[in-house]
């Protein structure tokens, strides 16, 4: 066995330990050569990044080093994968995740796993190939399997669960398939379920209360931390079983977005024994009819005390939901809250901003809640947020300026204001705000921005930390695109979305001449280019450009 293969095997056997990776980096340096030294530096940079806090000032230096090394050497380091995988991701210096079609995986598994210490697979697979995948011995090295949007059915899931090679699997992602109760029944009875830490069943539209009850009542899910049931047919009775379950003691990340959870109703017809446990949370009138605040009862469950991340998108929540949330046992520990597409309006935003029990909240999503300017002003007073999403809320100049002037938003790294009433004056206020200087991600899509806004964004030094800028569905035109492309302030951009911006020949030429070294995703779809301009963009950005 060669030294290199021995190092790779050590990394596979102890994937969470940085020591074998750093020893390998030292060995690469000893071998000499520019490319090997670059790979050693890349391994060290990524290992250090994992350990650094998001706010650490050293982080940006390491990210720049990482990006520069990838720009120069990524094609060399991934050469054996070209034509074999759809996408890949490095982690702590090594390829650990790939997206791959099932036929390529089954045909080239030996080559693939010999090349990299893979831990995560997103497999694009038709259900007929699942039995073959279940028999692939290389799965024994995998910790995360993702089958999102593969149209798998219950039978396919049962076949996958029969595999003897899932001993390391800790995360199973089945979003957007056709899984129903029989598949969930097979899952909870399998040895795998007791080992899972993450389970994504979102957008399996047939899944309802019966399947949820199976997940909630089994005694085998003590390690499950993340459960995603968004966009399923989860209803009130299933939610009661889930929220009151004592069989999910480690649950810290729960998404029940678009569940059918009426906030109030005069009656609660539940045959579940858990109804007895909720008696103290309900009120009986003189005729003995229970008047129940269903969502209030759910959020009051002591079983949710470990929650750190909660998704309640599109459940028709109103401003009173904030009152119930603030009284929940998990409120003081919550770090991420998704309340998009609800009915909170400015009253809900005000309650949220004034609620003391959210001291650890770092990510807040309030898209499409009709907050308007007064709601934005209220949210601007919330301290400690790292990520804030306010898309589609009818916010105009006064609300946007309040956000720009708020010293409480000084820790923001991501800000989404898409679909609001944003003019050049508001863009300038945001771009020049001393409190938004740490932004890494900014979304101003669907706001009718014109070329002047492009010039402002391209000329403001405050935005020098941006790595993602989304400006889709605006009116930037060639002049706006040129201002962005020629900017010396936006050199760290890795993602730029200019979809549908009336960009033509001059804009395409300017973009193709941009000095972006980190660009990995440039979206210029919806614009009008000739074949010559498309070829120009492809020759400059390769697979990173989307036309």
C-alpha positions, 0 to 999 in steps of 0.5 A: 500500500502506498503512503498516499493510500494509507493516509486516505484510509486513515482519514476514512476510518476516523472521518471526524478527526483532523489529525490524519488530515493535517499529517497528510498535509505535512507529508504533501509539503515534504514531497515538494512541488507547487500543486502539493504545497497548495493542496496542503495549504487548502487542507489546513485552511478548511480545517481551521475554518470549521473551528472558527466562529462566524464572527472571527476576524481571521475567517475572511483571510482563510476564506480568501485563501481557500477560494483562491486555491480552489480557483486555481486548482479545483479542476486538477483536484477533481479531474477523475470526477469530471463526467462522472458526478453532477456536483461535489463539495469539499470539507476539511480539505477533502471531497466528502460529498457528491451528487451523482446519477445512480448508473454512474455510482453503480458502474464506477463505485470502486473508482469513486470511493478509492479517489475520495473519503466520501461521507455524503451522497445525493443520488439521482435514482429511478426507483427501479435501481434502488435494489442494486444500490441497496447491494452496493457495499460502498454504502457502508462508508456513507453517513448521509444519503439524499434522494430528494425529488427522485419519485421513490415510493414505499416499495423503494424505501423498503428495498433500501432499508433491506441493505446490510450496508447502512451501518454508518448512516446518520442522515436520510433525506427523502424530500419530494418523493412519494413516501406514504404510511407503509414506507414510514412503518418500514422505517420505524421498524428498521434498525436504521431508525434508532441511529438516525440523527436527521430525517427529511420527509418534506414535500411527501404530500401523502404523509399525514397524521398516521405516519406522523404518529408512527414517527412520534410513538416509536421508542427507537428515535432517541438520537433524532435531532432534525425532523422535517415534515414541511409540505406534507399532509400533517394535521392537528391530531398528528401534530399533537402526537408529535409535539407531545412525544416523549420518544424524541428526547434529542429533537432540536430542529423541527419543521412543520411548515404548511401543516394544517394547524388551525390557530383557533377552533371551538371544538377539538375532536381527538381520540388520542390519549394525549388529549388528556394531557392537554386538558390543563391547556384548554378552557371549558365553558358552562356547557362543557364545550372545550374552547381550544387554542390549538397552536397555543397548546402545541407550542406549550408542550414541555417535550419541545424544550430542546428546540433550537430551530423551528419552521412554521412557514405557511400555517396561517399564524397570526400576531397572537402566535408570537405571544404563544411562542414567547411563552413556550419553554423553548423560547429562550433557547431558539436560534432559528425561526421561520414564519414566512407566508403567514399573517403576522402583519406589523402587530406581530412584528412589534410583538416579536421585537418586544418579546424578551424571551428570544435572546439567542435568536440568530436567524429570522424569516418573515417573508410575505407577512404584510409587515409594511414599513412599521413592521420593518421598523419594529424588526430593526430593533431586534439585536443579535440577528445574523440572518434576516429575511423580509421578502415580499412585505411591502416595505418602502423607503421609511422601513428600509431606512430604519433597517439601514440606521439600526445599530442593533443589526450590526451582526447581520451576515445575510439580508433578504429584501426581495420583492419590496419597494426599493429605489436607488435612494434606499439602495444607497442607504443600505449599501452605505450603512455602517451597521451592514458592513459585515453582510455576506449575502444580500438579496434585492431581487424583484424590486425594479432596480435600474442601472443607478442601483447597479452603480451604487452597489458596485461602488460602495466599499461597505459591501466588500465582504459580499459573497452572494448578491441576488438581483434577479428580475430587475431592470439593471440593463447593460450599464448596471451589469457593467458597473457590477462587473468592473467593481473593485468592491465586489471582488469576493463574489461567489454567487451573482444572480442577474436573471431577467435584467434586460442585459444584452451584448455590452453587458455580456462582454463586461461580465466576461471581462470581470476579475471575479476569482471566486465566482461559482454561480453566475445566473444570467438566464432571462437575458438576450444574448447571441451565440457569440456572447454565450460562448464568451461567457462560457469560455470565461466562467465554464460551468459556473455560468447559467444561461 
